[in-house]
Amino acid sequence: MEALPQNTIIFEEPDDPLKQEKYRDIHEVDDNLYLSGCYEAHNKYLLEDLGITHIVNVTTDIANKFEGDYKYFVVPVEDLAQEDLAKYFEPAANFIDQALQGDIKEESTVINKVLVHCRAGCSRSPSIIIAYMIWKYHTPFHTALKKIK
């Protein structure tokens, strides 16, 4: 594994399974498509329990902690108004779609599940999921937004 940038953050999952419950703030937005913040994305127990196979990391400073175990797609944007998140909508949607369709899975018997996360799961990652739903299903914005909330 190559060295991570100095400001990269890795969250350790709790050793106590009872404490792991508080790291289950994850939402299935659509079939096999999940939304969360960074803590859940660094909780191996949770990822395995849900059967996550692919992760979209919508941050610049949160590490892809399990690089060898999951297929990652990084959307390198910070949570700032001047960031151009829109330029990543189509590439992220393609990654999500290919994953859910099974085009980039390793075993044909595996049902792929995608987690999209940012730091808190409140702005960047929901934006990517909304963009995917509009791109894939032509879902009206307000309908997609209601599925996120």
N, C-alpha and C positions, 0 to 999 in steps of 0.2 A: 504494500500500500504506500502510495506516495505521501510525502509530508503535506499536511494541511496548512493553509495560510494561517498566520499568527492570530488573526481575529476570529477564527472558526470556532463555533460553539458545538460541543457534544454534550447532550443531556444523558445522564446515566439513569437507567431504569431502576426502580426501587427493588431491593432484594426481597423485601417482605411482600408476599402476594396480596395481603390485605391493603397495603399502601398502593399497590398497582391499580386498584379500583378507581382511585381518583385520577388516574391517567387514561381513563376510558372516555374522554370527551371527544367522541368521534361520531360522525353522522353519515348514514348511508343515504346519499342524495338521489341516486338512481340505482338500478340493478348493478351491483358490483362496483359502484363508484362511490368513494368515501371522501369525506372532508374532515380535516383536523388541524390542530396546531402542531408545533414542533415536538412537544413532549410525547405525544402518541406515536409520532414518526420514529422516535428513538426508544420505543418500548417493544422489544423483540417478542415478548410474551403476547402482547396485544396483536401485533402484526401477524404472528403465526396463528393465533386463535381465530382471527378473521379471515385468514387465507390470502392476505395481501401478496401480490406477486410483482407489482409495479408501483413506483412512487414518483410523483411529480413534486419536486422541491422548489417552491417559489420564494427563494431567499438568496441572499448573497453570502450569509455568514453562518448558516446552519449546515453542519456536515452531513454528507450521505453516509450515515454511520454503518450501514450494512451493505456496502458496495458489492460484495461478492454474492450476497443472498437475494438481492432484488434488482430489477432493472430500473434505473433512475433516469429521469429527464429533469434537467435543471433549467428553471426560468430565473436568470440572475437579475432580479430587480429588488430594490429596497422599498420600504413602505413610505414612499415620498410622493407627493402630488406631481412632481415634475417627471417621474419615471414614465417611460413609454411601455406600458404593459401590453398594449394592443399589438405590438409587433410580434409578440410571442403567442397570440391567440391561436393562429392556425397551426404552427408547429406543435404546440402543446395538445391541441385538439386531435391532430394526426396521431401523436403518440398514444393518447388515451384511447382513441378509436381502434388503432391497430392492436393495442393490448387487449381491449375488451372483445375484439373480433378474433383474437387468438393468432394473429399473424406474426407475433414476435415472442411467443411463448416457447419454452424449452420442451415441454412434454405435452403431447396431444390430449392427454387425459386430465390435464389441469384446467380448472376454470379460473381464468385470470380475474383479478380484482385490483383496482387502482385506488391508491390513496393520493389525494392532492393536499399538500400542506404548505403553510407559511409559518410565521412565528406564532400567531394567535389563532389563525383560522377564521379571521373576521373580514379581511378585505382582499388581499392578493389571491389567495387560493379560491375563495368563492367566485372571484372575477373570472378565473380560469375555467371553473366548472360551468358558470353561466355562459361563457363564450362557447364552450364545448356543446352545451345543450342547444344553443342558438344555431351553431354550425351544423351539428349532426341532425337534429330533429326539427329545426326551424321553429323552435319554441319561442313564443313571445317573451320579451325581457321580463315583464312583470310575473309571468307564470314561472319562469326559471328562478326568479328571485324568491318567490313563495316557497319553492322546493328547498331552497337553501336555509331559509329561516326556521 
